[in-house]
Amino acid sequence: MSSLATAPVQWLTMGGRSLRLGRRNVEALIMSLVLPVMLMVVFVYLFGGAIDTGTAYVTYVVPGVMLLCVTFGSAMTAGSVASDMTGGIIDRLRSLDVGGPAVLAGHVAASLARNVFSSALVFGVAFAIGFRPHASAAQWLAALGVLVLTIAAVSWLAAALGLLASSPEAAGGYTFGITFLPYASSAFVPIDTMPSWLRGFAGNQPVTPITESLRGLLLDQPVGSAPWKAAAWCVAIMAVSMAAAALLFRSKTRA
């Protein structure tokens, strides 16, 4: 059985393995680099002129595009976990005394690295086409904290869905609900422009306080309780996902 002393080494090793596997998947790697640029350009130049948010649309939409890229990345994480579970590699890793937590943490760490890079790319493109943040150093750190916590929560949720799926293809389908959430939030349009039956859902789902936190912090605007709501949502999602992942992994690898 793995000791606590070797656990960090195993997690780092599995994280490096997951990153190398992702690098070999050229199509997914290209998509992860090109997609943020395409989304930023599409939303700003194709839709921005028709949407009134009271400010330049590029200023409004940056947090939404960041979160959309994070949710798209969840499909790759779920697929990677499902591939491990159905490809026979888990038995080999267990024979080397590598535990389930290290395997799953490796996938989550790789997802975190990919999505942080993707978010930085979105920000760079946004800055190039007119986005100008006004955040202080403390606000930058707070925004980064919210973003990293969000990526971690989504990554653990994707890992749990990957364990639930019977194949990598099915895992990608399971993440559709995650990808939908940014559209039904304040990420791309103000909630008060939505139909009344949709406003209740949009205002009380996790993406809205996350978006409002990032937007307010980056633009030096009042954020109220949004960061605390965002953190509470992320911690709750992460806790439930980690518990579900542990149970599913144990169930699927029981001899």
N, C-alpha and C positions, 0 to 999 in steps of 0.2 A: 504494500500500500504506500502511496506517495506521502512523504512527510511534508510538514509545513515549511521546512527549510528549503526543500527543492521546488515548492510550488511556484515561486516567482520565476525561477529559471525555466520551468515548463511553460508558463504563460508566455514569456518572451519568445521562447523557441517556437511555440505554436503560432504566435502572432507573426513572426518572421515567415513561417511556412505559409500562412494564409496570404500574406503580402506577395510572396513569390508566386503562388498559384494564381493570384489575381493579375500579376504582371504577365503571366504566360497566356492569359485569356485576352488576346489582342483586341478582339472586337469589343469586349466589355470595357477594356482600358481606354480605347479610343472614344467610346460612347461617354465614358465618365468625364473625359476632357472636353469633348465637343458639345455635349448636351448643355452644360451651364452657359456656354457662349450663345448657343442657339436660342435657349429659353429667354435669356436677357434681351437679345435683339428682337425676338418675336413679340414679347410682351411690351417692350418700350416703343418699337417702331410700327408694329402692326395694330396693336390694341390701344396703346397709350393715348393716341389722339382722340379716341372715342370715349374715353373714360375720364370723368371729372372727379378728382380727389381733393381739389383745393390747392394742389401743389403740382410741381412737375412729376409726371408719373414715374420716372426713373427713381425719384426720391422716395416715392411711396412703395414701390414694388420690390425693392432689393431684398428685404427680409423674406418676402413670400417666395421669391425664386430660390433663395438659399435653402429654405425648408422644403421646397419641391424637389430639389436635387437630393436632399437627404432622404426623402421618402422614396425616390426612384432608386437610390443606392440600397435600400432595404431589400429589394428583389435580388440583388447580387449576393447579399449576405445570407438570405434565406436559401437561395439556390446552392451556395457553397456548403452550408450545413447539411442540406438534404443530400448533396452529392457524397459527402463524407459518410453519412449514415447508410447510404444504399450501395456504396462502392467497395465495401470491405476493409477500408483503411482503419476503421475504429478497432476491429479485432487486433490488427497489427500494433496499433498504438497501445492498446491495453496490455499486450504481451510485453511491451517495453515499460510498463508501469506508468503510463501517462493517463491521468484521470480525466473524466468528463469535464470538470470545471476548467481545466487547462485548454482542452480542445475548443470549448465554446468561448472562453475568454480570448483565445487566439483569433477567432473569427470576429469577435466584437472589437478587439484592438485594431485589426486590419481595417474594419469598417470605419472606425473612428479616424484613422489616418487618412483613408481615401476621402472621407466626407469633409474633413477639415481642409484638405487640399482643394477639393471641389468648391467649397465655400469661399476660400481665398481667391480662386479663379473667378467666381461670380462677382466678388467685390472688385477685383481688378478691372473686369469688363465694365462694370457699372461706373467705376470712377472714370474710365476712359470715355464714357458717353454722357458724363454730366453729373453723376452722383457726388455730392460733397457733404460728408458727415461733419458734425460739430461737437463730437463727444470729447469729454475730458479723459485723462488717463484712467481715472476710476470707472468712468462709464464704459470705456473700451474693455476693461477687464471684466466688468459685470456682463456686458454683451457677449464676450467670449465664453464666460462661464455658463450663461444660459444656452448658448449654441452647443457647447461641448456636452452639457447635461442632456440636451435634446437628442443629439446624435447617439449618445450612450443608451438612452431609453429606447429609441427607435431600433438601434442595433440589437439590443437584447430581445425586443419584441420580434424582430425578424428572425433571430436565432431560434426562438421558441416555435415560430411558424414553420421554420425549416425542419425542425424535429417532428412537427405534426404532419408534414407533407409526406406523401409516398414516393415522390420523385422530385428532382430539381425543377422540372416544368411546372408541377403542381405548386411547388413552393413559391414560384414567381406569381402565380395566380392568387395565392393566399394573401400576398402583400398589396393587392389592388385597393383594399379598403384604406390602407395607410396612405397610398398615393392620392386617394380622393380627398382626404381631409383638408389639405391646404386650399382647395377650390371652394369648399363650403366654410370659409372663415373670412377674416378681415385681411387676408394676405394679398388679395388682388383688387378687391373693391370694398368700400365701406359697408358695414353690415346693414346700415339703415337704408341702403338701396335695394336690399333683397326683399322678396315676398315675406309677408308677416309670418307665414307658417315655417319659414326657414330661419328667421332671425334667432329664435330661441335656441335652436341647435347650434348655429354658427357662433353665438355668443357664449355658449357653455361647453365647448369642446376644446381640447388642449392646444390646438394650433393658434387659436385667436390670442390668448394671453402671451404665448411665446412670440408671436408676430408683433404684438403691441409692445412687448418688452424690448425686442431688438430695435424696432423702429424708433421708439421713444429714447432709448439710450444712445443710439447712433446720432440722432438729430437733436439731442439735448432738449427733449420735450418731457413734460410730466408723464410719469408712468404709473403713478398710483400703486395699487396692489398687484399689478400685472406680473412683475417678476416673481412675487411670492406664489401666485397662482400657477405660474409656469413651472416653478421649481416643484411645487406640490404634485402637479400632474406628472412631471417627469419621474420623480422619485416613486410615485405610486405605480406608474407603468413599468418602471425598471424592477421594482420589488416583485410585482406579480409575474412579470416575464421571467425573471431569474428563478423564481420558485417553480413555475410551470416548466421551464427548460430542464431543471434538475429532475423533476418527476418524469418527464417524457424521456430524458436520456436514460434514466435508470430502467424505465419500463422497456425501452427498445434494446437495451444492451444486457438485459437479465439473461443469464445463461440457463 
